[in-house]
Amino acid sequence: MIPSLMKAMVLQGHGGIDQLKYQEVPVPKPGKGEVLVQVTATAKNNTDRKAREGLYPTKKGEMTSFQMGGKPTLTFPRIQGADIAGRIVAVGEGVSEQRIGERGLLDFNIYADSRTDINLTPDYYGHGADGGYAEYVALPSDQFHHIPNSDLTDAELAAMGMCSYQTAYHMLTSANVRAGERVLVTGASGGVGTALIQLCRIIGAVPYALSQPNKAEPLLKLGAEAVLDRTDMTSFVDRVKAETGGKPLDAVMDLVGGDMSDRFIDAMIFDMNTRHTYPRLSIAGASGGNISEILWTRIYLYQVQISGVSHGTRDEAEQLMNWIRSGELKPVLHGAFRLSELHRAEEYFVNRGSHYLGKIVIVPDAQWPEHGQPYALEAG
């Protein structure tokens, strides 16, 4: 039986974690072309915090959630949570009842049109529509992809959500990365970074990770060719040369920005005579600072190609789902919190420190014994 009310963590407005209220709300009804999903796990992403705090400025001095379509789509109250795993318990008009019972993973995008190769005004579930920090959620049937793999738990499946993996894949496709190319992955221990390392290996590229030394072993195990110490950026180019045999990087997947951007370019252009392609910088984050000082003459004289990346395309989501089904992509799950403890999860995420690798998932309290307890974390 589907209840009329459910528990959810509801965002009341922009601000701190005090704006997140755990309360009862009506269970949504699936509309035409939709399915009702009983949520078993939803991965936590940094975009949840940034949207809540209004940290997506596109103009100087602006404080906002992103609004690429020209007007705000984050309205309140809102249930956040983009990377949703769960099971279909009801269907709307036009959806076969045979889908009931399927386990799946959401393609988190709210697409502006039906094109499969482009996504110019990205929005997502948990921002422009309610997401997975709840017991149930109504989602488009064609974007809730059946993932039957019995060797993946629901928490592991949520950890492979599209917010990280699709962003990572779109960074690579935007930079036209090919087999054999040397690729620097910054922010390598996070969700997008660990996805990038795996995806580089799948397409045959060689990933070099930028991270803390104590994370080197798991990153090497995941597929990194070498791990460069991000706590010491002196002689960065020399360290790149030492790891690559004196060859420049072909591309940089940058989640850091700030002062480091110029050094990343240095590592691609120090020997242009040996290059066979343009240097490429793909950007999908600014954790190290939102402003970088770079000489434009360096960009055009060295013909550096810069790609800004936000989300990805339907085609890329389909490819990723196939790689998940085949087992070629592996989950990097750090741990889990109960939905009612989302405040603690937010504090843990912000203060996660050097031991953190991969994704945190949020599990509804009613689902906790089966889907969360094996991965339980404490906030301290």
Disulfide bonds with the S-S distance in Angstrom:
none
